[in-house]
Amino acid sequence: MSIRFHASSSKGARHANLRNHNLSLLAQTIVHAPHPLSRAELSTLTDLDRSTLTRLTEKLLQQGIIREGNPVIYGSGRPLIPLEAARKTYGAVGVDIICNELIVYAIDLSGMTLFHDRIPVDAGSKRGVDVLHKTGAVIKSVYSSIDKDITRLCGIGCGFPGLVDEEKRILHFAPNLGWADLDVIKELKLEKQLKGLPVHVGNGTAMAAIAEVVHRKRHDSSINTFIFITGDDGIGAACVRDGMIDSGMNGWGGEIGHLPMGNSPNPCHCGAVGCLETFCSRSAIQDSAGVGCSNQLDEVLRALAAGEERAFKAVMRAGRYLGMGLSAYINLVDIQTVVFSGVYGQLFPYLRPVLEKEMEKRTICAKWHEIQLIRSDAGVDLGAKGAAWKSIDYLLDNPSLWK
């Protein structure tokens, strides 16, 4: 899995490169499968012949990437020994930094949770370097706590609500945090304890979309092309095509929260006026509903359950603007399935009717293709979970790292 599409190479594949490609293909297929796979199933899925499959499978077993499951007996034939992701061999840590919290996840190759916590931090009122210093300390603490449970930490992923240069690992701009031009690796200060460990940085919504993609693969979902949208203080989207996330030339695509939607009494943190998130972010909904602003939607949800008209009108207003923004997005990218997460997942039963009405009017394709709106069932804290999966997928894509 990749965050963006790459043009195929024109160079011929050497034997070692071909072997590594096949190892990676086999590892990805087994680790992301919805159930343990027999060797016969793997041969069908990967188009590898039996002898090649046998050699590569042995390598994956030796390196702790996969393990053999319990034998399965069908009739009077020989028992089948399925293959599945190894447990507690390699692990990864993912971090998602949002305005009020530092969310941390650690998982192994099987997706088993090794660590999960939400740490209060008022990132929006602190200097970015101070929060990154604390983030680095948290990562080191998490590594110490899971070190006894795994053979090796394979990487760290960090998600940020803004524009990130993934190659240079620079956070250019996080409008809702008020941060700009931060050297993430330098400020995490991981050099001594975790020297040489791959550290991946990226947009938090793109990281969350990775978790959504992995969840759908592991649950055998037929939906692998969709717009992923999540909301909190800001609003982010990711364009997923055939299980691959297309974030544009610089990895900065999906900033749907900054679509211009007209005049707004509240200026956006990006410096513009009339951005979508000034109408339908979590804080905008809370303000319109007349409830206290916090990092949770509890008061809004309670008001809706109690039938309070002001809360209902606030959510309907947000839904209209969100429907307008998504309609523009669909008209541009030609993807008719939308998966809702974050606050929009929480509010989905209330938002869905107004979203459908707005998008039926505004998406030019609606007459010929149904717009499918889906609530994510991949769980919470997807940004941190996806950041950890990004590190695991990097490991699976690079067999030279298996030691």
N, C-alpha and C positions, 0 to 999 in steps of 0.2 A: 504494500500500500504506500502511496506517495501523496504528498501534499499538492503537487502540481504535475502536469503532464510534461514529459520530456520527449524531444524528437528522437526517433530511433537512430542508432549509430550506423554509419555506413561501413564500419570496419568488420572484417570477418571475425568469427569467434574462434579463439584458440581452444585446444582441448581442455586446459585448466578452467578457462572462462565458461565453457559449456558445462563442465562438471559442477562448477559453483552455481551456475544458473539452475541446473536440475536439482541440486541440493536445496537451494533456496525455495524453488517451486514446491518441492516435496514437504519441506518444513512448514511453509505457509499453509499448504493444503491441510496438513494434519493439525496444526495448532489452531487454525480458525474453523475447523470442521464442526458441524452441529452435533456430531457423535463420533465415537471411536471408529476408525476405518480399517477394513481388512486390506490385505495386500492386493487382492483382486480389485476392490473398489478403487484403490489408489492407482492401479495400472490404468483403469478406465478414465479416471479423472485427470491424470497427468500425461497419459499417452506414452508412458515409459515402459520399455519391455521388461520382462521378468528378471533377467540377469542384472540389468542396470538398477532396477528397483531394489533388488536384494542387496547389492553393494552399497547403495546410497542409504538404505534403511539402517544397515549395520553402522555406518558412519554416524547417523543421527542418534542412534542408541548409545554409541560410545561417547558422544559429545554431550549427552544429557539434554538433548533438545526434545526427544520423545521418549516414551516408555511403552512397554507391552502391557495391554490390559488383561483382564481375566479371560481365559479361553471360552469360546462360544461353540456349543455343539449343535450341529444340525443333522438330524437323522443318524445314520450309521457311519457317516464319513469322519475324516480326521477333524479334530477341533480347530476352529479358526482363532488365531490370536490377533485381536485388533490392536491398532496403534493409536496413541493419543499423546497430547502434550505432556511433557514431563512436569513433575511438581517439585518445587523447592530446589531447583537447580539454579537457573538464572532468575533474577528479579530486576524490577525497574521501579524508579520513583517518579511520580508525576506531581507537579505543583501548578495550581491555578491561582493567580493573584487577581482578586477583585477588590472593590472599594473598601469593604469592611472585614474581609476575611482572607486568610491564606489557607487554601484547601489542599490537602496532601493525600495522595494515594500511593501505595506500593502494592504491586501484584507480581505473581510469577507467570511462567509461560502458559499455565493452564487458566489464567485469569483469576486465580484464588487471591483474595485480599489478604495481604500481609500486614498492612497498616492503613488506617484511614482516620483523618482528624480534620476538624475545622478550627483554625486558630484565629481568634479576634485580632485584627490589626487595622487601624484607621489609616489605610494606605492613602486615601485622598487628602489627608491633612499632614502627611509626613513626606520628607524628602525621599525620592526614589532610592537613593543610595542606602539610606537607613533601612528601608523595607527589604531591599535586596540582601543587605548584610544579615538581617534576621532570617530571611529565607534560606540563605546558605547555612546558617547555624541549625535551622530546623532540618534541612536535608541531611546534614552530618549526624544529627541526633537520630533521625529515622534510620539511616544506614546502620548506626550502631545497634539499634533495637532489632533490626531484621537480619543482621549479619549471621547470627546463630541459626537462622531458619533457612538460609539459602547458601548455595555453593559460591555464587558470584553475582555481584551487582553489574548489570550490563549497560546501564545508562540512566540518565536523568532527563526529564522533559519539563519545560516551563512554559506556561501559557500566560499571555498578557492581553488586556483589552485595548488593542491598538495596532499601530503599524510597526512590524518587526522585520528587520533584515535577517533572514534565517541563516544565511551563509556567514555573515560577519558577526551575527548574534548581538545586534544592536537594536535596542528599543528606540525607534525614532520618535514616536508620539503616542501617548495614552491620554486622550483628552479628558476622560472622566476621573483620571488620577492626577492630572496636571503635571505629568512627567514627560520629559523629552531628552533624547540623545543620551541614553544610558548604555554603557558597555556592560552587558549582563554578566559575562564570564568574569570580568575583572571585579565586579561588585559582589558577586556571590562568594568570592574568596574560598574556593574549594580546592585550590592547588595542592596544598600539603596533604590533606587526608585522602582526596579522591583524584589524584593526579593521573591524567591520561584517560579518564573516564569520559565517554561521549556525552555531551550536553546538548540537547536539542531545544531551541526556543522557537516560538511561533505565536500566532494569534490564538487567543483562548477559544474562540468559536470554532476555528478550524480543528483545534485539538478535541473539542467536544464532538465534532462531526466524525472524527476518527473513532471515538468510542461508540458512536451510533452505528457506524459501518461494521465494526467488529461485532457488536451485539447482533446485528441483523445476519451476518454470516453465521454466527454461532447458533442462531435460532432458525436457520434455514429459510430466511425470509426471501420472497421472490422480488422484493422491492430493493433495488440497488442503484436506482437513479432518482434523485430527489433534491429538493431545496431543504436544507436544515436551517431552522431559525430558532434562536434562543434570545431571551431578554432578561435583563436585570436593571442596573443603572443605565446601561446602554443596550443597544440592539445589534446583534450580529447575525450574519447568514453565511452559509457555505453551499457551494454548488457541487453536488456529488453526481458523477456520471459513471455508471458501471463499477461502482465501488471505489472510484478514484476521486479525490478532492481537487477540483480545479480552482485555484486561488489567484489566477492571473499571472502576469509576467513577473511581478515582484512579490507575490504572495500577499497582496494587499486587497484582493477582491473580497466582496461580501460585506462591505461597510454600509449595509442597508439603512442603518440608523441615521446616516447623514444624507439620505435622499432629501432634497428640498421639497417641502410639502405646503409652502405658503407661509403667511405671517403667523408668528407665535409670540405670545407675551413674554415667554421665557427664552433668553438666548441659550444656544447650545454651548457645551463646554469646548467644542472645537473652534468657537469663535464666530460661527455663522448664526443666522436666525432662520427659524422655520424648519429645522431638521426633524425627521420623523420621530426620533426618540424624545423630542421635547413634547410630543403629543401622547406617546404610548409606552414609555419606559415604565418600570416599576414605580419610580418616584413620581412620575407624572400621573399615574393611575391613583396612587395614594393621595396625592394632593387634590386631585379632582374629586375623589371620594370623601374627602374631609376626614381622613384618619391619619394617625401619626406615621411619620416616615421612619421605617426601620429597614433592616436588610431582609426581612421576611414579609410575606403577603398575608400573614395570619389575620390582621384586623380587617382587611378587605374581604377575605374569604368568610369571616364571621358575619360581616355586614351583609354579604350576598346571601348567606344561608338564612339570615334573619329577615330577608326580603326588603332591605332598606333601599329606597328608590335612588338615593344619591349615589350609592355604590354601584347599583345596576347601570345608571346612566353613565357613570365614569368608565365602566368596562365597555359599554356599547360604543362610547365615543372613541376609546382606544382601539376597539375592533374595527371601526370604520376607517380610521387612519392606517392601521396595520394592513387592512384589506387593500387600501389604495396603494400602499408601498409594495406589497407583495404582487399585486397585479402588474405593476410596472416591471418588477423583477422577472416575473413569468413571461411577460411579453418580450423581454430582452434575451433570456437564456433558453426559452422553449422547453421548460421542464414543468410538468403539470401536477407533480406530487410534492406536497409540503409536509415536513415533519416538524412538529412544535415541541420545544423543550423549554426549560427554565420557567419563568413566570407564565409564559404562554401555555406551557404544558399544564400548569396548575389551574389556569383559568379557561382551559380549552372547552369544557362543557358550556360555559357562558359565551365564549367568543365565537364558537363555531357557526351558529346561525347568522350572525352579522357578517362574519368573514365570507361565508358562502354567498350571501346576498350581494355584498360589495364586489367580490371577485367575479361573480357571474356577469355583472354589468361591465366590468372594466378589462377583463382578459379577452383579447381578441380571438383566442382559440376556443373559448368556452362552448360555442355552438357546436363544435365538431369533436371536442375532446373534454371529457369530464375532469374537473379540477378535484384532485383527491387530497383531503386534509386529514392528517394522521397525528395522533398524540404519541410522543415517544414513550416507550415502556422500558427504556434502557437504564432507568434509575436516576439518581441524583449525582451531582458533582462530576458531570461528564467531562468537563475541561481537564481536571486533574487526572481522571482515569484515562482519557485519551492521550494525555501527555506521556503517561507511563507506557501505553500501547505503542506510541510512536518510537520509543526507545527499543521496545521488544521487536517491532517490525524492522527497525534498522539492523538489529542483531541477526534476524532471520534472513535479511537481504544480503548479509555480508558474512559468508561462511569462514572467511579468513580470521574473523574475530572469535571463532569458537575454539577455546583453549581449555 
